[in-house]
Amino acid sequence: MEPSGGGLAQDTSSAAADLQVKVLRAMPASRKVALVEDANRTARQLALAGIALRFPGASRQERVRLLMDIVLGADLAEKVYGPRPETARK
């Protein structure tokens, strides 16, 4: 399998990469937005699952607040949402 030169995954053949680009170009903008929203939702769920493993005593609200540290950065998250939960302080 020859690597794609189009900036896609290195383990993707040129033919497969070309087909992927063709499908994406033909896709309506609304579908592209939906795919990005789905990917974002999945990433947030995975991040929340990781936070739950690191802070098993944290409530849902505390876990979401900790997620905001990741999404916004700790300084901005503190300005917007207040200090980190006690369960996350060491």
SEKENU-699976 format. One line per 4 residues: number of its first residue (from 1); their letters; for each residue x negated, y negated, z negated of N, C-alpha, C. Coordinates in pm, 1 decimal. Layout:
NUM	A	X,Y,Z,X,Y,Z,X,Y,Z; ...
//
This chain:
1	MEPS	-84.8,116.4,0.0,0.0,0.0,0.0,-90.0,-123.5,0.0; -69.3,-210.0,97.1,-150.2,-331.6,102.0,-85.6,-439.6,17.3; -166.2,-517.2,-55.3,-109.1,-619.1,-141.5,-45.0,-730.8,-60.9; 56.2,-788.7,-119.5,124.9,-900.4,-56.4,40.9,-1025.9,-68.1
5	GGGL	37.9,-1106.2,35.7,-34.7,-1232.3,31.3,56.5,-1347.9,-4.1; 184.7,-1321.1,-29.9,281.4,-1427.5,-51.7,296.6,-1471.6,-195.5; 207.7,-1429.8,-283.2,217.4,-1474.7,-421.6,310.3,-1390.2,-507.1; 365.3,-1284.2,-453.2,450.4,-1195.9,-532.8,362.7,-1093.3,-602.9
9	AQDT	423.6,-996.2,-664.6,349.6,-896.3,-741.0,243.0,-828.9,-654.9; 129.2,-804.9,-713.9,18.2,-743.4,-641.2,45.4,-598.3,-604.9; 138.4,-534.7,-674.7,167.6,-394.6,-644.2,283.8,-380.7,-545.4; 319.3,-490.5,-478.6,427.9,-490.7,-382.0,370.5,-493.5,-240.8
13	SSAA	418.2,-405.3,-155.2,370.7,-403.8,-16.8,418.0,-529.7,54.8; 350.8,-564.4,162.0,388.8,-682.6,240.5,531.7,-669.4,292.1; 568.5,-550.0,337.3,704.0,-529.2,390.0,809.2,-550.3,280.9; 782.8,-496.8,163.0,877.6,-512.8,52.4,884.6,-659.2,9.3
17	ADLQ	770.4,-726.7,4.5,768.3,-868.1,-33.1,843.6,-952.6,69.2; 824.3,-923.0,196.4,895.5,-995.7,301.8,1046.2,-976.8,289.8; 1089.4,-854.0,261.2,1231.5,-826.1,243.4,1286.0,-900.4,121.5; 1209.1,-900.5,13.1,1252.4,-970.6,-107.7,1270.9,-1119.9,-79.4
21	VKVL	1177.3,-1179.9,-8.5,1187.9,-1321.7,25.4,1309.0,-1345.9,114.8; 1331.4,-1257.9,210.8,1446.0,-1271.1,300.3,1577.5,-1267.2,222.0; 1588.1,-1172.8,128.6,1709.4,-1160.7,47.2,1727.5,-1285.1,-40.0; 1621.1,-1331.9,-101.4,1630.9,-1450.6,-187.0,1669.5,-1575.3,-107.2
25	RAMP	1615.6,-1590.0,12.0,1649.3,-1706.3,95.4,1794.8,-1704.0,139.2; 1848.6,-1585.1,163.4,1987.6,-1572.3,207.9,2087.4,-1585.4,93.1; 2040.0,-1574.4,-28.6,2126.6,-1576.0,-145.8,2182.0,-1716.2,-170.8; 2311.7,-1726.8,-202.1,2366.6,-1858.8,-235.4,2299.4,-1916.7,-360.6
29	ASRK	2292.0,-2047.8,-366.3,2228.4,-2114.8,-480.3,2293.5,-2075.2,-612.0; 2425.1,-2058.9,-611.5,2494.5,-2022.5,-735.7,2447.1,-1887.0,-788.0; 2417.9,-1794.5,-697.4,2368.1,-1662.2,-739.2,2226.6,-1673.2,-794.1; 2143.7,-1758.0,-731.8,2007.8,-1779.0,-781.6,2011.2,-1837.6,-922.7
33	VALV	2100.2,-1934.4,-943.4,2113.3,-1993.8,-1076.8,2157.1,-1887.2,-1177.2; 2251.3,-1802.6,-1137.7,2298.4,-1695.7,-1227.3,2185.1,-1599.7,-1262.4; 2099.8,-1567.2,-1165.4,1986.2,-1478.4,-1193.2,1888.8,-1542.2,-1292.1; 1863.3,-1670.6,-1276.2,1773.8,-1740.7,-1369.3,1836.6,-1745.9,-1508.4
37	EDAN	1966.2,-1773.4,-1516.0,2034.2,-1774.8,-1645.8,2027.2,-1638.4,-1712.9; 2047.8,-1531.6,-1636.7,2038.4,-1396.1,-1692.0,1897.5,-1367.6,-1744.4; 1796.5,-1406.6,-1667.8,1658.3,-1385.1,-1710.6,1628.3,-1464.8,-1837.3; 1678.0,-1587.5,-1844.4,1657.1,-1670.6,-1962.5,1727.0,-1609.2,-2084.6
41	RTAR	1849.5,-1562.0,-2065.8,1923.9,-1499.7,-2175.5,1850.0,-1375.1,-2226.3; 1799.2,-1294.7,-2134.1,1724.9,-1174.4,-2171.2,1598.0,-1210.0,-2247.9; 1526.3,-1312.1,-2201.3,1403.3,-1354.2,-2269.6,1433.9,-1401.0,-2411.1; 1541.2,-1476.1,-2428.4,1579.0,-1523.1,-2563.0,1618.1,-1406.0,-2653.0
45	QLAL	1690.8,-1309.1,-2597.5,1728.6,-1191.8,-2677.2,1604.8,-1113.1,-2720.8; 1510.0,-1098.8,-2630.6,1386.0,-1029.0,-2665.8,1308.4,-1106.5,-2771.8; 1303.4,-1237.8,-2757.7,1233.9,-1320.2,-2857.3,1302.6,-1309.3,-2993.1; 1435.9,-1313.5,-2995.0,1508.9,-1299.9,-3121.2,1485.5,-1162.4,-3183.4
49	AGIA	1476.8,-1058.7,-3100.8,1449.5,-924.4,-3153.1,1310.7,-919.4,-3216.2; 1213.2,-982.5,-3153.2,1078.7,-988.4,-3210.2,1076.3,-1065.0,-3341.2; 1150.2,-1173.6,-3346.6,1158.5,-1252.7,-3470.6,1222.8,-1169.6,-3580.3; 1327.6,-1095.3,-3546.9,1395.3,-1010.8,-3646.2,1300.4,-904.8,-3701.9
53	LRFP	1211.3,-852.5,-3618.3,1113.5,-754.4,-3666.6,1011.4,-818.2,-3760.1; 970.7,-940.7,-3728.4,870.8,-1009.2,-3811.5,929.2,-1065.4,-3939.8; 1058.5,-1098.9,-3936.1,1124.5,-1159.4,-4052.1,1255.8,-1086.4,-4079.1; 1247.5,-962.2,-4129.1,1368.2,-880.7,-4146.1,1469.3,-939.9,-4244.6
57	GASR	1424.6,-1026.4,-4334.8,1516.2,-1085.8,-4431.4,1583.6,-1212.3,-4382.4; 1549.4,-1257.6,-4264.1,1604.6,-1382.8,-4212.1,1746.9,-1362.1,-4161.3; 1831.0,-1461.3,-4187.1,1968.0,-1458.4,-4135.9,1966.5,-1489.0,-3986.7; 2078.6,-1470.4,-3921.8,2090.3,-1503.5,-3777.5,2055.2,-1650.3,-3754.9
61	QERV	2106.7,-1737.7,-3839.1,2079.4,-1881.2,-3826.3,1929.6,-1910.0,-3842.2; 1866.4,-1843.2,-3936.9,1722.0,-1862.3,-3956.0,1643.0,-1810.1,-3835.3; 1686.1,-1697.5,-3780.8,1616.3,-1644.3,-3663.1,1629.3,-1738.2,-3543.2; 1746.8,-1795.6,-3525.5,1765.9,-1891.4,-3415.7,1678.0,-2014.0,-3438.1
65	RLLM	1667.6,-2059.5,-3561.3,1581.3,-2173.8,-3591.4,1435.5,-2141.1,-3558.4; 1391.9,-2021.3,-3591.6,1256.0,-1979.2,-3558.8,1236.0,-1968.1,-3407.3; 1339.5,-1927.7,-3336.0,1332.1,-1924.1,-3190.1,1307.3,-2064.1,-3135.1; 1367.2,-2163.0,-3198.2,1347.8,-2300.5,-3152.0,1201.6,-2344.4,-3165.8
69	DIVL	1128.8,-2287.9,-3263.2,984.0,-2313.8,-3271.5,914.4,-2267.6,-3144.0; 959.9,-2154.5,-3090.6,900.3,-2099.4,-2968.9,941.8,-2181.8,-2847.5; 1068.9,-2214.4,-2839.1,1123.6,-2282.6,-2721.4,1077.1,-2428.1,-2714.8; 1085.7,-2498.6,-2826.6,1056.8,-2641.8,-2827.9,917.8,-2676.7,-2878.5
73	GADL	854.6,-2583.6,-2948.1,730.9,-2613.8,-3018.6,767.8,-2650.2,-3162.0; 680.6,-2618.7,-3254.9,711.2,-2634.2,-3397.1,741.5,-2778.8,-3436.0; 665.0,-2874.8,-3383.5,686.2,-3014.6,-3422.3,823.0,-3066.7,-3378.9; 858.2,-3046.3,-3252.8,987.0,-3094.4,-3204.1,1101.8,-3017.9,-3269.0
77	AEKV	1086.6,-2887.0,-3287.1,1191.6,-2807.8,-3351.5,1218.5,-2858.7,-3492.0; 1113.5,-2896.5,-3563.5,1132.7,-2949.3,-3699.5,1204.3,-3083.6,-3695.6; 1169.7,-3167.3,-3599.1,1237.7,-3297.3,-3587.3,1385.5,-3280.4,-3554.8; 1417.2,-3184.7,-3470.2,1554.6,-3165.5,-3425.2,1636.3,-3084.0,-3524.8
81	YGPR	1577.5,-2974.4,-3576.3,1652.4,-2878.6,-3658.4,1613.6,-2876.2,-3805.1; 1514.0,-2951.4,-3843.4,1469.8,-2950.0,-3981.6,1359.1,-2848.7,-4004.3; 1317.1,-2834.7,-4129.2,1203.8,-2746.0,-4159.4,1235.4,-2599.4,-4132.4; 1126.6,-2523.7,-4116.7,1140.0,-2379.6,-4097.5,1208.3,-2318.6,-4219.3
85	PETA	1279.9,-2208.9,-4198.7,1343.9,-2141.4,-4311.5,1240.8,-2089.8,-4411.1; 1280.4,-2081.6,-4534.8,1191.1,-2029.4,-4640.6,1144.8,-1887.9,-4609.5; 1228.4,-1806.9,-4544.0,1192.4,-1668.1,-4513.7,1073.4,-1660.7,-4418.0; 1044.4,-1770.7,-4347.5,936.2,-1769.7,-4248.7,810.0,-1836.5,-4300.1
89	RK	813.7,-1889.7,-4416.9,696.0,-1957.8,-4471.4,607.3,-1858.2,-4543.3; 478.0,-1878.0,-4526.9,383.5,-1786.7,-4592.5,289.0,-1864.6,-4678.0
//
